[in-house]
Amino acid sequence: MISEPLSTVHVLGTFSCGEESLDRWLKESALRAQRQGTGQTRVWHEGDYIVTAYFTLASHNIDREILSRAEQGSVPPSVPATLLAKLALAETLHGQGLGADLLVDALTQCVESSRIVGSRYVVVDAINETAAKYYEKYGFKRLLDTVGDLRLVRKMSSIAADLSHGTAN
């Protein structure tokens, strides 16, 4: 798969991941978010520009108070983070282990960007309980003070360590 920034050359119309809100967001909002500087989307394709997967990253911050006591330490009241805002794989690719590869691609981008602009955590707002459990398999921890308990975080340093050891998936 080729992973690259979303652009107008990519074919979005046939993308279907099984979650209507994620399909619609890619088709109707992703390019606008890029133009506005509110989210950057990377897509996968097989060389034909037909999108088979995507993820969107955005800068974010979290309030120190919602972190566990152990995590609060000496961090400032507002802690810089990277939001993994969207992550979706075409239904035709489900069950092949590519979801883990897509997550590794997204987390690699998070770590690389944190080397330029400081970011202590990766934050994920899981779309549902199934997605939350998926992220937990990869070391994300729920922030239990959030609505629906579907917000999860993981320290950027632990992600970077896993990626450098090849254990991120």
N, C-alpha and C positions, 0 to 999 in steps of 0.2 A: 504494500500500500504506500502511496505517496501522501505525506503529511505536509500541508502548506497553509498559509493564511488564506482565508476566504476572499474571493474576489468575484467580479461580475462574470468571469469566464466559467465559473462552476455551475453545473446543472443541479438545481435544487428541487425541481418540481416532482420528481419521482421518489424522493426520500421519504421513507416510512420506517419508523423505529418501533411502532406499536403503542406509542404514547402521543396522542393527538397534540397536546400542548407543546411538546418538544418539536414535532414536525412543523407545526404552524410557526413557532418562534424562528426556526431556521429560515423558513420560506418568506416570512413577512417582516422580521425584525433584526436579524443578525447583521445584515449589511448596514442598516441604519445605525445600529449600536456602534459599529466600527467607525462610521463617519462622524458620529457624535463623540467618540472617544470614551464610551461608557462600557465597552466590552470588546474583546478581541477574540475572534473565532478562527480556529484552525479546522480544516476539513481533511478527510481521507478520500482518496479515489484511486482507481487502478490504472491511471494514465489517460483515462478518457474524460476526465473532469466531471463525471457523474458522482455526486457525493454519496459515500457509503457510511460515513461516520463524521461526527464533529464534536468539538468541545469549545466552550467559551470561558475565558478568564477575565476577571476584572479586579481592580484594586478594591480593597475593603478595609474595614477596621472592626475590631470587636472590643467591647467594654470589658475591662479587667474583672469587674464584679461577676461576670457570668462564668469565669474560669474557675477551676477547682482551686482550693487553697494552695495546693502544691504548685500549681501553674502560675498563680498570681505573683509570687516572689516579688521582684523589684521592677516589674514591667510598668510602663506608664499607664495612666487611666484609659487611654485609647491605644490599643495594640495593633500595629500594622499587620495586615494579612492579605492573602490572595484568595479571591473567591472563585472556586470552580463552579461557575454559574449553571452550566449546561454540559451534559455528556450523553451522547446518544449514538447507538450503533444500529444500522439498518437491520430490520427483522430477518432478512435473508442471510445475515451473518451470525445470528444468535446461535449459541451452542458450540461455537468453534474456538472458544478461548480468546477471541479477539477483543472482548470487552476489557479484559485485563491489560492487553497491549495498548488499547486506547487510553486507559487510565494511566499507565506508565508514561505514555506520550504526554498526556496532560500534566502529570506531576513533574516530568522532566522540564517542561516549559516553565512551570512554577518555580522550580529550583533555579533555573537559569536566570529568570527575571529577578529573583530575590538577590542575586549577586550584583545587580545593578541598582535596584530600588529595594531597600530593606523590607522584609516581610517575615514575621515570626511564625505564622501559621498558614495552613491551607484550610479554608472553610468550605464546607459543602452543605447546601440546603437540599437534602434528599427529597425527591418528588413524592415518595411514599415509603411505607415501612419496608417493603422489599428492597428498595434502593438503599435505605439506611443500613440494613443488615449487610448488603453487599459492601458498602464502604467500611463497615466495622471489620470485615474480613481482612481489610488492608490497613488496619491499625488506627482508623479514625475513631474518635470517642465522641459520644453525644454530649452536647451542652444541655443539661436537663432543665435549665431555666428558660428555654426557648419555646415558642409556640409549637405544639405538636411533637416536641422532642425529636424533630427531624433535622436539626442543625448539628453538624459534626465538625470536629477540628482535628488536626494533626500537626505537630510541630514540623516546621520546615527542615530543621536540622536532622530529625529522625528520617524524614523522607530522603534527604540528600544522602544520609549514611546508607540507607537501604539501596538506593540507586547505585551508589558507588560500589556496593558489594554484590549487585545483581540480584538482590532479594526483594525487590519492590513488588513482584507479583508472584 
